[in-house]
Amino acid sequence: MRASRSQTWLTLWKPQCPPIGGAAIGGTQGVQLVISEQYGANTVEVTRRVEAALAGLQESLKREGVDIHADIFRPANFIDTAMANMRSSLLLGALLVVAVLFLFLFNLRAAAISCFSIPLSLLAAVIVLNSFGVTINTMTLGGLAIAIGVVVDDAVIDVENILRRLREKRRAWREAPHSTVVLDSCLEVRGAVVHASFAVILVAVPVLALPGLAGRLFGPLAIAYALAVLASLLVALTVTPALAMTLLARPGMRSEEPPVVRWSRKRYEHLLRSIARQPRTVIAVAIIVTGLGLAALPFFGGSFIPELREGHFIVHMSAVPGTSIAESLRLGKQVSAALKQLPAVKSVA
């Protein structure tokens, strides 16, 4: 009787627990399992561990006739793509800076000194970010990538002035020690370097003051940018003069200017003479262009937060209240078939 009552009770209870949802993968009915990470966890690391665990279950699940589709919604894809893009941007920006430096300085040692400030400044910024608990993510790397073209400026100003003074010393056959020339050259531009660096850092202040989601999203970018510029200032005031004294203050250095500088100087002087002869015309043209730009500003739509290509879209569908799960799955199968016909759609679930 006890067994009979127990069996009867189970039979009566079972219909009272109907399914509350359904899932389909690629139009085929299945089970959708969503794994959520803890707040602050590393999305890529969690994804790799989950995939490793699934790989260990792959053979046993296949024997049961279960197929796993682990790439239906994988946020780590967006992170991997963004990080790859940031790495390529950093490398491309660094290569362009190196090429331009060598082209205008036309001195391998001078270009090497200037380029050395890039990794040193970025490394110092990363160390400070890490000490304050700021993670190295897409936004912080974006700030460092934006700063690549700026962190080299302070060192370039120092190196270019040192080169110019050393060339003048060689052409004039002066007997002043190289150390004195390097020191005077650095002190000559020190004020301009400091003021320019802080002026550039002020660009990041409005970003830090942004409220809401935009402030939370772009705050690390502005912090990384400002720290990289500050680090470049310290490098320009300390490391750059020491390297210049070691590598540039040597006998046998060429006294003529780089070919690109000589070529551009003549044309720039011609342009300045033309402007000096008609200053009012130039000012009027500048005012007109500025006015046209301000007048066109209201017609440009945009948002501070960019559109992110995450690779995943969630499409919401609404049916009549009371629609059964079976009917929902049938409609979902039709929608899945229509979506899979689009060339850009890889999978639908």
N, C-alpha and C positions, 0 to 999 in steps of 0.2 A: 504493500500500500504506500509505503514511503517512497519507493522508487516511482510508482505510478503517479503519486501526487507531484513529485519533483518533475517528472517528464511533462505532466499536464501544465504545470506552472511555466516551464520553459516554452511550451508551445503557445501559451496565451501571451507571454511577454514579447516574443519575437516580432509579431506584427506591429507592436507599439514602437519599434525602433526603425522606421523607414530611413533610407539614405537621404541625407540632407544636401548632397551635392554630387556632381559628376565631372568627369574630365575626359578630354580627347586630345590625342597627340597625332598631328597630321591627319585628322579626320577619323582616326581609329580610337575606340574607347580604351581608356587606360586609367592609371592612377598618377596624379600629379603631387609630388612631394616638394615642399618649399622649405629650404633650410635658411634660417636667419642667423646672422652673426651677432655677437654682443657689441654693444656700443664701444667704439674706439678700437675694435679689432682690425687686423690687417685683412682686407678683403681678398687680396691675391693669395695670401698664405692660407686662409681658411678654405678658399676654393681648391687649392692644390691638395690639401689634406683630405677634403671630402672626395675629390676625384681619386686619390690614392686608396681611400677606403672602398669606394665603388669598384675600383679595379680589382681589389681583392675578392669582391663578391661576384665578379663578372661570370666566372665559370659555373658556380653553383646556381646563379640565377638563370643562366642560359639552359641548364638542365631542366629547370622548372618552366621553361618557355617564356621567360621574362626578358624583354629587350629594354635596355636603358638608353635614354636620350639625355645626356648630361649637359648638352649645349643649348637647350631651349631658351633659358634665361640665365645668362652667365655675365654678371656685371664686371667680372675680372677682364673680359674682352675689351671693354671700354678703357679700363685702366691700362692694360698692356698697350693698346693702340696709342693712347695719350702719351704714355711714357716713351714709346718708340718715336713719336713725333717730336717730343721735347729733346730727346737725345740727338736726333738728326738736326734740329734747329740749333742746338748748342754747338754741335760740330761745324755746321755750315757757317754760323755766325763767327766762330773762332777762325775758321779758314779765311773768310772774307776780310776780317780784321787784320790777320797776318799778311795777306796779300797787299792790302792797301798800305799798311805800315811800311813794308819793304819797298813798295813802289815810290812812296813819297820821301822816306828817309834814305833809301838807296844805300843802306848800311846794314849788313847782316847782324852785326853785334848790337846796333841800336834797336833794330827791329826785335831781336831776341830779348833785350831788356824790357821793352814795352810789352811784348807778348807774355813775358813771365809774370807780369802783374795780373793777367786774367785768371789763371788757375789759382794763384796765391790769394787774390781777393775773394774769389768764389769759395775757396776752401775755408777761409776765415769766416765768411758769412755762414757757411754750413755748420761750422763748429759752434758759433754763437747761437744759431737756431736750435741745434741739438741740445745745447746746455740749458736753453729755456723751455725745452720740451716740445718744440714745434717740429712736427714730422716733415720729412722730405716727400712732398706729394706733387701733384700736377701743378698746383698754384705756386708753391715755393720755387719749383723748377722754372715755372714761367717767369717769375720775378727775376731769377738769376739769368735766364735767357735774354730778357729785355735789358738787363744791366750790362751785358757783354760789351755792347758798343759804348758804354759810359765808363766802365771801370778802367778802360785803357787810356782814357783822356788825360788823367792827371799824370800818368807816367809819360805819355807822349809829349806833353807840354814840357816836362822836366828834361827829357832826353833831347828833344828838338832844340831847346835853348842851350843845353850843354854842348851839343854838336856845333851849333852856330858860334858859340863863344870860342870853342877849341879851334874851329876853322879860322876865325878872325885872328886868334893868337898865332896860328901857323902862318897866315898870310902877312901879318905884321912883324913876324920874327920877334915877338916879345919873349922875355925871359921869365915871366911869371910862372910859378910852379903849377902843375896840372891840378893839384888839390885845391889851390886857391881859385882857379878858374871854375872848377866844378862847384865849389861852395858858393861863389858869387853868383853863378848861373842859377843855382837852386833857390838862393835867397831872393833873387830878382823876380822870380815868378811865384814865390811861395804864397803871397797874399792873394794873387789871382786864382791859384789852384784851390785854396781853402774856400774862398768866397764862391767860386763856381761849383764846388762840390756841394756846399750847403744849399745853393740855389737849386741844384738838380734834385736834392733830397726833398725840398719843399713840394715838388711835383707829387710825391706820394702821400702828402698830408691829407688832401681831400679824399683820397681813397680810404685812408684809415678812419675818416670821419663819416663814412657812409653808414647809414642805419640798415637794419633788417638783414635780409638774406644776402643782398649785394655786399654789405660790409663783412659778413661772416665768410663769404666766398672769396672776396678779393683782398681781405686783410692780410693773410699770409703772403700774398704776392707783393704787396706794398712793403711789408716788413723785410722780406728777402731782398727786394730791390734797394731799400735804404741801407741795409747792413752791408751789401756788396759795395755800394758807393762809398760808405764810410771806411770800409776795409781798403778800398783802392786809394783813398786819401792817405791813410797811414802807410801804405806801401810806397806811395810816391814820395812821402816825406822821409822815409827811412831806408828802405831796401833799394829803391831806384838810384839815389845818389851813390850808394856803396857799389852797386853793380856798374854804374857809369865810370866811377873812379877806377874800377878794376879792369873793365873791358875797353873803355873808350880813351882814357887818358894815357895813350901810348904813342910813341913816335911812329912816323910813317903813315899817319892818317891823311886821307885825301882832303884837300882844302877847298875844292870846288863844290858847288851846290848840286843836288840831284838833278838829273835831266828833266824830270817831270816838273820840278819846282821852277827851273829856269824857263821851261816852255810856258807854264801857266802864269808866271810872274809878268811876262811881257803883255799877255792878253789881259790880265787883271789890271795892270797899270793903264792900258788903253781904255778899258771899261771905266775905270775911276775918273780918267780925264774927261770922258764923254759925260759922265754924271755930273762932274764938277762944273761943266759948262752950261748944263740945263738942270739945275737942282729943282726948280719949281715944277718943271714938267714931270720929273721923277716922283716928286711928292704927290702931285695931283693923280698920277696913274696909280700910285700905291693906295691913296685914299679911295679911288673909284673901285679898285679891285677888292679892297676890304669891305666897302659898302655893298658890293654885289654879293660877296660871300655871306655877309650878315643877313642880307635880304633873302637869300636862298636857304638859310638855316631852318626856318619853320617848315619847309617842304621836305626835309629829310626825316624820315621816320627811323626809329631805332630804340634800342634798349641797352642799358649798361650791362645787363647779364646776357651773354651770347647764347645762341642756340647750340646745344651740345649734341653731337651725333653719337648717341649711345649705342645705336645698333638694335635697340629693342623698342617696340611700340606696344602699348596696352590699348586695345580697342574695346570700348564699352558698348554693349548691346542691351537694349531694353525690350522686354516682351510683355504681354498682357499679364497682369497679376494672376497668380494661380497656375501659370504654365508649368507643366510637369517636367521632371528632369529628362525623361526620355525625349520629349518634344524639344527641350532646350538643346540636347545633344544632336538631335536631327537638324535643327537650325544651325548649330555650330558647325556641323559637318559641311553644310552647304556654304557657309561663310568661309570655312577653311579652304574648300576647293576653289572658291573665287579668289581668295588671297594668294594661294599658291601659284596661280596663273601669272601673277606679277613677277617680272624678272628680278626685282630687287629683294623679294621675299625668299628667305632660305628655309624657314620652318614656321609652322603655326601650331600653337597648342592652346 
